[in-house]
Amino acid sequence: MNFPFYIAKRYLFSKSRNTTINIITRIALVGIIIGTMALFIVLSVFSGLKAFNVNFISAADPDLSLTASQGKSFVFTDSLATILNDKSILQYSKYVEERAFFGYQDKRVIANLKGVDSVFTQVIKLDTTVYAGHWLSPDVLDQTVVGNQISRQLSLGINDFINPLKVYVPKPGKGYINDPSKAFKMLASQPVGVFSVTENLDKKYVFSSLAFAQELLNYAPNQISGIAIKLQSDVDPDKYVAFLQDKLGDSYKVKTRTQLNAVFYKMLNTENLVSYLIFTLIIIIAIFNVIGAIVMMILDKKENLKTLYNLGTPLHQIKKIFVLHGLLLQGVGMLIGLLLGIILVVLQSQFGFLMITANLAYPVVFKLSNLLVVVFTLIVLGFVASKLASNRISEKVLNN
């Protein structure tokens, strides 16, 4: 057996005659356990929050989105249809999107009108988010489904056949507006459903049929704003987007769901990084106890170290004893902390002991990457701390 490791193990599991050293060692061990457990749980919570929010985003954004490189609209041609009939594409849906004014009785709100075709819900399962009423009927052109926040702002109900939801868009043209009443084109619609995804989406969108939006904007039947694409389950969007962009050329822009929500993902990653740094700082503070415990152990075992040195043990081997001692101490604390953290994460994911609301458990996800991050962090910090503490040993100390 490696000599320094053997001595380090003996020092770890044998009690010192000095009660103070035993107490300091236990405090250091408890600090490592709590810090490790807290760091792993926090990373698991952020993984859960990310997965939770991504599920909501998936309900509103497609795998890929195709729009024009210039302008707000483009013409859907036969050549474009041929490209989109690729075997990697499960389904695609055409849509028209434009900013509009919405009026209901004496209230007004500005939001996005998004006209979609009959296969839209095969690409994006937004119909599953409708909690009042129903999704658009394919054979009725003047129906709308509004976001929850827009419904609240307008005090809007569904199936109100007396008071329609009026949709206004500015008429195209140049020059000054002499008659404001003639500056907008208006179409009346019948709200049939209210959806709820996230606060931002609920106050952003009102959905209608594709034909309704095209008529309101004076678009041709084959003129659209974009195409939502659903890929086969075994196709990687990040790899396929480059292939599709190359086939389409510079006239079109193709973006993945991640690219469409780049700001959101950046915010999540930033919050995750900040939390990791904060809890790493807590672990660093706990590691000061480890340094203290090693230094106290060095002082307590000074006579033994002198004997080893006089018997011919090199100074670097003696230092290695306490480096390994610190790593073993932190290793034990890390294993216990990870075990407790994994148990708590698994129990929360299975049984939901902590609740955000009465029906929604706090989301957590067990990920191997989080486990590896914690192990790497503890090993690096533990080695640095043990190395710093072992440097207290010198020939001067051993000769005194």
N, C-alpha and C positions, 0 to 999 in steps of 0.2 A: 504494500500500500504506500502511496505517496506520503512521505514523512510530514510535510507541512499540513496536508489535508487531515492526516490522522490526529495531529495535535489540535488543529482548529476544531475538529469535530468533538474532541474531548472537552475543549473549553466551552463549546456551545451547550453540550448536554450535561455537564457537571456543574453543580452549584458552587459558587464561590463562598469562602468563609466570611467574606464581607457582605453583609445584608444589603448595604446601599447599592453595591454593584448589581446584585440580583434584581433589586427594584428597578434600577435604571434600564437594565436589559429587558425586563418585562414591559416597561413603558415604551421602549423603542419597538419591541415586537408588536404591541397593541397598535402603536401609531402606524406601522407599516401595514398591518391587517386592515385597519379602517381606511387608510389612504388608498390601498389597492382596491378594496371593495367599492369605495366611492367613485374612483376613476372608471372602473369597469361598468358600474351601474349607469353613470352619466353618459358614457359613450353608447351604451345599449339604449338608453332613453332617446338620445338624439337619432340613433338609427331607426327607432320605432316612430319618432315624429316625422322623420324623412319619408319612411315608407307610407305612413298615414297620409301625409300631404300629397305624395306622389300618386296615391290611389285616387284622390280627388282630382288631381290634374289630369290623370288618365281618362277621367269621365268627361273632360271638356276639350282635350287636345288629342289629335290623331298621332299615329306613329310618325308620319311624315306630312308636311304641309307644302303645297306647291302654289306659288304666286308669281306674278309678273315681276321682272326685274325693274321695269319702269312703268309708271302709271298705276291706276287702281284696278284695272280690269284687262282681260285678254279674251280672245276668241278661242273656244274649244273646237279644235280641228280634228279631222280624221287621223292625221299623222300623230297627234298627241294621244288620241284614243288607242292607237296601235301600240305606242310605247307603254301605256299604262296597262295594257293587257298582258304584261309580263307575268310569268308563273309565280314569281316571288310576291306579287301583290294579290292579296285576298279580295279586297274590295276598295273602290274609291267613290267619293261623293263630291259633287260640284256644289259650290255655294257662292252667294253674293253677300258682301258685308259693306255697310256704310253707316256713318254717324247720322243720327236722325233725332227729331223732336217727337216726343210722345205726349199726347194730351188725353186726359180722361176727366170729363166734366170741367171743373175750373182749375185743375192742377196740370202742371207741365214738368217734364223731366227730359234730360238729354242722355241718350244711350246709343248702343250699337244695334242696328237691325241686321240680323243674319238670316238670309233666305237660304233654305237647304232643300235638297231633293228628297225623293222618297226612300233612298237607301242610306241616308245620313246616319240613322241609328244602328246600321250594321257596321259602320266605321267607328262611331263614337256612341257609347251606350248612355247618351244623355237622357233618354226616355226613362231610365231607371231612377233618375233624380227628381222626377215630377212627383210632388207629394200632395198636390191638390189638382183635380181635374185629370186630363189625359194629354198625351202628345198629339202632334198635328195629324189630322186625317189626310191621307194622300189624295182623296177625291174632293177636298174642300180647300179653295185657294186663299180665302181671306181670314184664316185662323192664325192666332199667335199664341206663343207660350212665353211668359215673362219671368224674369228673375225675381226671387223673393224680395230683395231690397227695393226693386222698382215697384213691385206690387204694393209694398208698404208706403212708399213715397207718394204714389198716386191714389192710395186707398182703393185699390182696384180689386174687384171680385171677378169670378169667372162666370161665364154663361149669362152675362148681363146683356140681354138682347135689346134693351132700350137705349143704353148708353155705350156706344162702341169705343174702342181704343183707336184714337186718330193718330196717324203716322205722317209726319211732315218732313220733307227734304227740300233744300233750296233748288230752284230750277236753274239749269245751266245757262250761262250767258255772260255778256260783258257789259260794262258801263254801270251807271248809277240806277238805283231802284227808285222809281217814281211812285209806285203803288205797292206798299208792303203786303197787301192782301193777295197780290198776284206773284209775289216772289217765291212762294213755296207751292209745291205740289203735295196734295193730301189724299191719302186713301184710308178708309175706315176698315178696322179689323175686329174680329171677335175673339177675345181672350178665352182660351179653353183649358189652360193649365198654368201652374206655377211651379218652377223648379228651384232647387236649392243645392248648391255645390260648395262654394266658398263665398265669403263676403264680397270679394272683388268681382267674381263672375256674376254673382246675383244682382249686382248693381250695374253691370256692363252690358248684358245681352237681353234682347228680345228676339225670339225665333219666329220665323214665318216660312211659308212655302217659297220655293225658288221663284216661281212665276210671279208671286205677289211682289217680291223685292225687285225683280226685273221690270215689272210694269211701273212701280213707283219711281225707279231710277231711269226709266226710258231706255233700258238695255234691250239688245236684240236677244232672241231666244237662246242663242249659243254664246252669249257674252256673260262671263262670270268673273268673280274676284279671285277665286282660288279653288284648289282641290284638296280635300282631306283624304289621306291614303292609309289604309290598314294593311300591314304586311302579314305574311304567313308567320306562324309562331316560331319557326326555326330560323327566321331571317334576322340578322343583326342590323338594326336601323343605322347605326353609325358607319357600317361598312357599305350598306346598300345605297345610302344617300349620295356617296361619291360616284357610284356607278350610274345612278339615275341622273344626276346632274350632268355627267359627261354626255349622256345620250340626248338630254334636252337642250344643252347648249346654254349660252349666256342670256337668252331671252327670258329664262325662268330662274326662280330661286327655290331651292328645296331645303327645308330645315327639319331637323328631328324634333321630338318633343322636348328634349333637353335644351336644344338651341332656342326653341320658342320661349322657354322659361329660364333663360340663362341667369337673369337677375335673381329669381327665386332660389335656384340651386346655389348661386354664389352666396346669398344670404345664409342659407342653411349651412354651407361648408364653413363660412366665417364664424357663425355661432358655435359650430362644433369645435373649431380650432381654438376659439377663445375659451370655451369650457375646458378643453383638454389642457390648455396652458395654466388655467386657474387651479385645476385639481393637481396638475403636476407640481405647481408651486407648493400646494399643501403637502404633497409627498416629500418635496425637498425639505420643508420645515420638519417633517417627521424624521427625515434621515439625519438631521442634526443630532437627534437622540441616539441614533446608531453610532455616529462619530463619537459622541460622549461616552457611550457604553464601551466602545473599543479602546478609547484612551484610558478609561478607568480600568479596563481589563489589563492593559499594558502595565499600568502602575502596580496593579495587584500581583501580576505575574513577573515582576521585575527580577526577583531572585532566581526564578526558574529560567528566565531568558538569559541571565548571566551564566548560569550553569551550561545551558545549551551552547552559548557563544564560546565559553572556555573549552568545551569539549570539541570544538571545531566546526560548529554549524555556521555557515556563512551568514552575513548580515542580511542579504537579500532573501535567504530562506526564512529567516525569522520574521522579516516584514511580510513575506508571503503567507505566513501562518495567520496573521491578523487580516490580511486581504481576504483570504478564504473564510475566516471567521465571520467577517462582515457580510460576505456574499451568502454564506449559509444562513445567517440570522435573517437577512432580508428574503432569502429564498423560502424559508419556512413561513415568514409573514405573508409573502406574496401568494404562496399556495393556499394558505388558510383563507386569505382575503378573496382570492379568485373563486375558491369553492363556495364561500358564503355568497359572493356576488352572483355566481351562476345559479345557485339555488333560488335566490330572490328573484332574479330575472325570469327564470323558468316558471316559478310559481305565479308571478304577475302576468306573464303572457298566457298561462293556462287558466288561471282562476280570476284574475283582475281584482286584486284586493284593494288597490288604490284607484279611485274613480275620478274622472274629470267632471262628468255629469252623472245623473242617476243611471243612465243607460250606456255610458261610454267609459271604458277602462283606460287608464293611462297607458299609451302604447309603448312597448319595449320589444326589441328584437335581439336575439342572441346571434352574434356574428363572430366567426373565427378571426376575422381581421381585427376586431376590437380586442380580442383576447391576446393576439400577437402584439398589438400596440402596447398594451399594459405590460406584458412580459418584457418587451424590449426596453421600455421606459425604466422599469424597475431594475433590470440588469445593468443598464448604463449608469443610472444614478447610484446604484449600490456599489458598482466597481469604483466610481469616482470617490464616493464617500469613504470606502474602505481603504483606498489608496492614500487619501489625504490623512486618514487617522494613522495608518501604518508608518507614514513618514515621520511620525513623532519618535520612532526608534532610530537611534544613531549609536555609533561606537562610543561617543561620550556618555550617553545614557547607560550603556551596558558596562562601561568601565568604572562608573561611579558607585 
